Amino acid sequence: MPLDHDAQTLLEMVRAANRPAFETVGAAEARLLYMAGRKVLAPEPLPVAETRDLTMPGPGGPISLRLYRSSSWGVLPVLVFFHGGGWVVGDIATHDTVCRHLANRAECAVVSVDYRLAPEHKFPAAVDDAFAATKWVAENAAALCVDPGRLAVGGDSAGGNLAAVVCLLARDAGAPRIAHQLLIYPATDASMRHESVSRFAEGYVLTRSTMSWFYQQYLPTPDDTGDWRVSPLAAPDLSSLPPAYVMTAGYDPLCDEGDEYAARLRATGVAVEHRRFPDQIHGFVTNGKIIRAAEGALNKAAGALKQALQ
């Protein structure tokens, strides 16, 4: 399928801006560039009934959270959300519009997690924070006015990776109980062996060289690529995991590994809804100011989330 017209427009904007590649400027400058891009590409934030900034004790120090509620009263189902950005860039603010959208359309609460970033905090810091935050939300459900029996995890790209890994950790630990996993073009294989990594190595926002740089920042050693907490596709057993909604994009270096993860989940008996957007690029759901299809894609994801948490 041809590339979506709006996605093509975005790519032309990126080329015209002549923004330096993240790997050429270092983590601190890359974060500023990423935030600047959000101001241009993210849609206006939707109003929600309530937002509240929180802090929880984490394994490496306090973790900042942001709670979004679609309703200011009643006990709501809850999504614990992990932002994308290659474990290096991004934060609560960069994914504010996505969290608001999901809260409203899924009629739930969303807790967005400001996990520690690399290279200052290498693997497994982000994983430890993500799992700790999920447990904290379940254990503090009454204070948050959310239902621990209707708890989901989700995220985009690196955040989708963290959500998938949290589900594996929770299964093996026996808690917390996770009812659903929302994986938006997740990174599932750090070996970068899939054909789509080569097919879309350049020219589609996320490049192979940037992916390599992200992993170099995130991982203490190259051998860590084989750890299933980095590459959930390498996990020997994907059975008994929560039902999943897996979104992939056809012009994305990560599309093949996301497709394979969805297929492997289904093969082990996990209920999977796999939505492939064949004409889209990596990151499209956060770029709704330019890519009009982002709203519909998020609505589909929110609809699956709402149904799973009823």
Secondary structure, DSSP 8 states (H G I E B T S, - for coil): ----HHHHHHHHHHHHHT---GGGT-HHHHHHHHHHHHHHHS------SEEEEEEEEETTEEEEEEEEES-SSS-EEEEEEE--STTTS--TGGGHHHHHHHHHHHTSEEEEEE---TTTS-TTHHHHHHHHHHHHHHHTHHHHTEEEEEEEEEEETHHHHHHHHHHHHHHHHT-S---EEEEES----TT--SHHHHHTSSSSSS-HHHHHHHHHHH-SSGGGGGSTTT-GGG-S--TT---EEEEEEEE-TTHHHHHHHHHHHHHTT--EEEEEEEEEETTGGG-TTT-THHHHHHHHHHHHHHHHT-
